[in-house]
Structure formats: structure tokens, C-alpha cells
Amino acid sequence: MKLVIAVVQDKDSNRLSNALVKEGFRATKLASTGGFLKAGNTTFIIGIEDERVSEVLQVIRNNCKVREQLVTPVSPMGGTSDSYIPFPVEVQVGGAAVFVMPVERFEHY
């Protein structure tokens, strides 16, 4: 058995949730916040049999897309702020950060 943890952007959350249900996967959704953009994410926790890991990864891959987004960097904490001019920067957001871990023991009550 494996534990799959997928951190996805909120924009992809409902699409992924619906796709997981459609394919027969059970998942727990947790609201989370990213550290870089301080934006909303959803963390999915999925317990899955070893032989179905590739299937669940494919569902995640098909439903979580990388996109470009303009962000304005936060002003620097040190130094002089009069020389700092914030310009929007294009960064990649979205997609999914997925962790697959072995499960030593599982019990259901």
C-alpha cells in the first residue's frame, strides 16, 4: 500500500476531485497555503494499493495543469527600499507536487 500526497492549486482542485471520484479513488482534501505565492492550494491524501499508483498519478497529471501567472515580488526586508521598484514577474504556477510514500500499516475502524 502507498500513501499519495498531492498538493495542487485551488483552480485544479474541483476538476481533480471529480476525476478521482469518477475513477473510483477515495481522497481526503485539505485546504493549504503555498509558501512562495501565499496562495490557496488543496492537498489531497490518497491511500492506494501498490498496483494502482500509476493510475492515480495519471489522473493527477491529466487534471493539474501548469500555467503562467504575473506576480509582483514583495519588497526586500533589508537595505534601502527607495532603490526597490517592484516589477511584475511571470512565474509558473499550478501543476501538482506529488509525494508517494510506503505505508507500513493501515487500519480501518
C-alpha positions as protocol buffer text, in pm:
chain_id: "A"
residue {
  index: 1
  type: MET
  ca { x: 0 y: 0 z: 0 }
}
residue {
  index: 2
  type: LYS
  ca { x: 111 y: 357 z: -74 }
}
residue {
  index: 3
  type: LEU
  ca { x: 15 y: 699 z: 54 }
}
residue {
  index: 4
  type: VAL
  ca { x: -6 y: 960 z: -223 }
}
residue {
  index: 5
  type: ILE
  ca { x: 1 y: 1325 z: -116 }
}
residue {
  index: 6
  type: ALA
  ca { x: -71 y: 1571 z: -396 }
}
residue {
  index: 7
  type: VAL
  ca { x: -52 y: 1947 z: -345 }
}
residue {
  index: 8
  type: VAL
  ca { x: -244 y: 2121 z: -624 }
}
residue {
  index: 9
  type: GLN
  ca { x: -351 y: 2476 z: -700 }
}
residue {
  index: 10
  type: ASP
  ca { x: -708 y: 2561 z: -597 }
}
residue {
  index: 11
  type: LYS
  ca { x: -800 y: 2620 z: -962 }
}
residue {
  index: 12
  type: ASP
  ca { x: -738 y: 2249 z: -1031 }
}
residue {
  index: 13
  type: SER
  ca { x: -893 y: 2118 z: -710 }
}
residue {
  index: 14
  type: ASN
  ca { x: -1254 y: 2058 z: -819 }
}
residue {
  index: 15
  type: ARG
  ca { x: -1156 y: 1909 z: -1154 }
}
residue {
  index: 16
  type: LEU
  ca { x: -914 y: 1668 z: -984 }
}
residue {
  index: 17
  type: SER
  ca { x: -1164 y: 1578 z: -711 }
}
residue {
  index: 18
  type: ASN
  ca { x: -1432 y: 1493 z: -969 }
}
residue {
  index: 19
  type: ALA
  ca { x: -1188 y: 1289 z: -1178 }
}
residue {
  index: 20
  type: LEU
  ca { x: -1069 y: 1090 z: -875 }
}
residue {
  index: 21
  type: VAL
  ca { x: -1429 y: 1005 z: -780 }
}
residue {
  index: 22
  type: LYS
  ca { x: -1512 y: 911 z: -1140 }
}
residue {
  index: 23
  type: GLU
  ca { x: -1215 y: 669 z: -1149 }
}
residue {
  index: 24
  type: GLY
  ca { x: -1310 y: 516 z: -813 }
}
residue {
  index: 25
  type: PHE
  ca { x: -1036 y: 667 z: -597 }
}
residue {
  index: 26
  type: ARG
  ca { x: -1108 y: 793 z: -247 }
}
residue {
  index: 27
  type: ALA
  ca { x: -926 y: 1102 z: -129 }
}
residue {
  index: 28
  type: THR
  ca { x: -922 y: 1338 z: 165 }
}
residue {
  index: 29
  type: LYS
  ca { x: -896 y: 1708 z: 75 }
}
residue {
  index: 30
  type: LEU
  ca { x: -722 y: 1958 z: 298 }
}
residue {
  index: 31
  type: ALA
  ca { x: -702 y: 2334 z: 247 }
}
residue {
  index: 32
  type: SER
  ca { x: -341 y: 2450 z: 242 }
}
residue {
  index: 33
  type: THR
  ca { x: -140 y: 2761 z: 155 }
}
residue {
  index: 34
  type: GLY
  ca { x: 172 y: 2776 z: -58 }
}
residue {
  index: 35
  type: GLY
  ca { x: 483 y: 2940 z: 80 }
}
residue {
  index: 36
  type: PHE
  ca { x: 605 y: 3112 z: -237 }
}
residue {
  index: 37
  type: LEU
  ca { x: 292 y: 3291 z: -361 }
}
residue {
  index: 38
  type: LYS
  ca { x: 97 y: 3270 z: -33 }
}
residue {
  index: 39
  type: ALA
  ca { x: -189 y: 3140 z: -249 }
}
residue {
  index: 40
  type: GLY
  ca { x: -450 y: 2878 z: -176 }
}
residue {
  index: 41
  type: ASN
  ca { x: -375 y: 2516 z: -251 }
}
residue {
  index: 42
  type: THR
  ca { x: -555 y: 2191 z: -190 }
}
residue {
  index: 43
  type: THR
  ca { x: -371 y: 1891 z: -54 }
}
residue {
  index: 44
  type: PHE
  ca { x: -514 y: 1552 z: -148 }
}
residue {
  index: 45
  type: ILE
  ca { x: -429 y: 1249 z: 66 }
}
residue {
  index: 46
  type: ILE
  ca { x: -491 y: 920 z: -111 }
}
residue {
  index: 47
  type: GLY
  ca { x: -433 y: 569 z: 24 }
}
residue {
  index: 48
  type: ILE
  ca { x: -392 y: 332 z: -269 }
}
residue {
  index: 49
  type: GLU
  ca { x: -287 y: -24 z: -347 }
}
residue {
  index: 50
  type: ASP
  ca { x: 61 y: -55 z: -497 }
}
residue {
  index: 51
  type: GLU
  ca { x: -66 y: -176 z: -834 }
}
residue {
  index: 52
  type: ARG
  ca { x: -294 y: 130 z: -879 }
}
residue {
  index: 53
  type: VAL
  ca { x: -36 y: 402 z: -806 }
}
residue {
  index: 54
  type: SER
  ca { x: 34 y: 467 z: -1175 }
}
residue {
  index: 55
  type: GLU
  ca { x: -341 y: 506 z: -1240 }
}
residue {
  index: 56
  type: VAL
  ca { x: -388 y: 768 z: -970 }
}
residue {
  index: 57
  type: LEU
  ca { x: -75 y: 953 z: -1085 }
}
residue {
  index: 58
  type: GLN
  ca { x: -215 y: 964 z: -1438 }
}
residue {
  index: 59
  type: VAL
  ca { x: -544 y: 1112 z: -1312 }
}
residue {
  index: 60
  type: ILE
  ca { x: -349 y: 1380 z: -1123 }
}
residue {
  index: 61
  type: ARG
  ca { x: -129 y: 1451 z: -1426 }
}
residue {
  index: 62
  type: ASN
  ca { x: -432 y: 1486 z: -1657 }
}
residue {
  index: 63
  type: ASN
  ca { x: -616 y: 1729 z: -1430 }
}
residue {
  index: 64
  type: CYS
  ca { x: -349 y: 1960 z: -1287 }
}
residue {
  index: 65
  type: LYS
  ca { x: -205 y: 2198 z: -1543 }
}
residue {
  index: 66
  type: VAL
  ca { x: 94 y: 2431 z: -1518 }
}
residue {
  index: 67
  type: ARG
  ca { x: 12 y: 2791 z: -1614 }
}
residue {
  index: 68
  type: GLU
  ca { x: 191 y: 3124 z: -1625 }
}
residue {
  index: 69
  type: GLN
  ca { x: 95 y: 3398 z: -1378 }
}
residue {
  index: 70
  type: LEU
  ca { x: 220 y: 3752 z: -1322 }
}
residue {
  index: 71
  type: VAL
  ca { x: 320 y: 3829 z: -962 }
}
residue {
  index: 72
  type: THR
  ca { x: 468 y: 4136 z: -802 }
}
residue {
  index: 73
  type: PRO
  ca { x: 757 y: 4046 z: -570 }
}
residue {
  index: 74
  type: VAL
  ca { x: 736 y: 4154 z: -208 }
}
residue {
  index: 75
  type: SER
  ca { x: 970 y: 4441 z: -118 }
}
residue {
  index: 76
  type: PRO
  ca { x: 1308 y: 4342 z: 31 }
}
residue {
  index: 77
  type: MET
  ca { x: 1324 y: 4318 z: 410 }
}
residue {
  index: 78
  type: GLY
  ca { x: 1671 y: 4470 z: 447 }
}
residue {
  index: 79
  type: GLY
  ca { x: 1859 y: 4751 z: 280 }
}
residue {
  index: 80
  type: THR
  ca { x: 1711 y: 5064 z: 136 }
}
residue {
  index: 81
  type: SER
  ca { x: 1363 y: 5050 z: -3 }
}
residue {
  index: 82
  type: ASP
  ca { x: 1400 y: 5370 z: -208 }
}
residue {
  index: 83
  type: SER
  ca { x: 1602 y: 5180 z: -469 }
}
residue {
  index: 84
  type: TYR
  ca { x: 1349 y: 4896 z: -493 }
}
residue {
  index: 85
  type: ILE
  ca { x: 1097 y: 4915 z: -779 }
}
residue {
  index: 86
  type: PRO
  ca { x: 860 y: 4617 z: -790 }
}
residue {
  index: 87
  type: PHE
  ca { x: 800 y: 4490 z: -1142 }
}
residue {
  index: 88
  type: PRO
  ca { x: 561 y: 4206 z: -1215 }
}
residue {
  index: 89
  type: VAL
  ca { x: 741 y: 3880 z: -1286 }
}
residue {
  index: 90
  type: GLU
  ca { x: 595 y: 3588 z: -1479 }
}
residue {
  index: 91
  type: VAL
  ca { x: 619 y: 3259 z: -1288 }
}
residue {
  index: 92
  type: GLN
  ca { x: 487 y: 2908 z: -1345 }
}
residue {
  index: 93
  type: VAL
  ca { x: 208 y: 2804 z: -1109 }
}
residue {
  index: 94
  type: GLY
  ca { x: -23 y: 2508 z: -1091 }
}
residue {
  index: 95
  type: GLY
  ca { x: 58 y: 2152 z: -1174 }
}
residue {
  index: 96
  type: ALA
  ca { x: 96 y: 1922 z: -879 }
}
residue {
  index: 97
  type: ALA
  ca { x: 363 y: 1837 z: -626 }
}
residue {
  index: 98
  type: VAL
  ca { x: 313 y: 1466 z: -561 }
}
residue {
  index: 99
  type: PHE
  ca { x: 472 y: 1251 z: -292 }
}
residue {
  index: 100
  type: VAL
  ca { x: 437 y: 871 z: -293 }
}
residue {
  index: 101
  type: MET
  ca { x: 528 y: 701 z: 33 }
}
residue {
  index: 102
  type: PRO
  ca { x: 513 y: 343 z: 151 }
}
residue {
  index: 103
  type: VAL
  ca { x: 255 y: 258 z: 416 }
}
residue {
  index: 104
  type: GLU
  ca { x: 384 y: 25 z: 683 }
}
residue {
  index: 105
  type: ARG
  ca { x: 46 y: -34 z: 840 }
}
residue {
  index: 106
  type: PHE
  ca { x: -317 y: 55 z: 767 }
}
residue {
  index: 107
  type: GLU
  ca { x: -617 y: 1 z: 992 }
}
residue {
  index: 108
  type: HIS
  ca { x: -977 y: 100 z: 937 }
}
residue {
  index: 109
  type: TYR
  ca { x: -1224 y: 113 z: 1227 }
}
